[in-house]
């Protein structure tokens, strides 16, 4: 494990592991990987549903499937598409209504942890930085 990896959070490490796995699969099975990627991109294009809505659906499905890598990835994508925390939590709550306790345990742990981490990275400045600017 490199120093860079050991400094990463478990969420960041899982996202990195997923990206590395996709890269390795793409090298070994390029014909399948390219077709899968093209299909996935087509599914997530803007249509009758927005990209934002599609990411919320993908997150809800990944929670039902208990696919931790997809939960992390689609939590980040929801935020990247402009979803608010309450929208993400509402989507996973709908999942919990169908999937019961196992789904709720994922929602209140991994999804909340991912939200917290990704939201911190997206905030432009901390309150401390803002306060020091206000004083100047």
Order of alpha helices (4+ residues) and beta strands (2+ residues): alpha-alpha-alpha-alpha-alpha-alpha-alpha-alpha-alpha
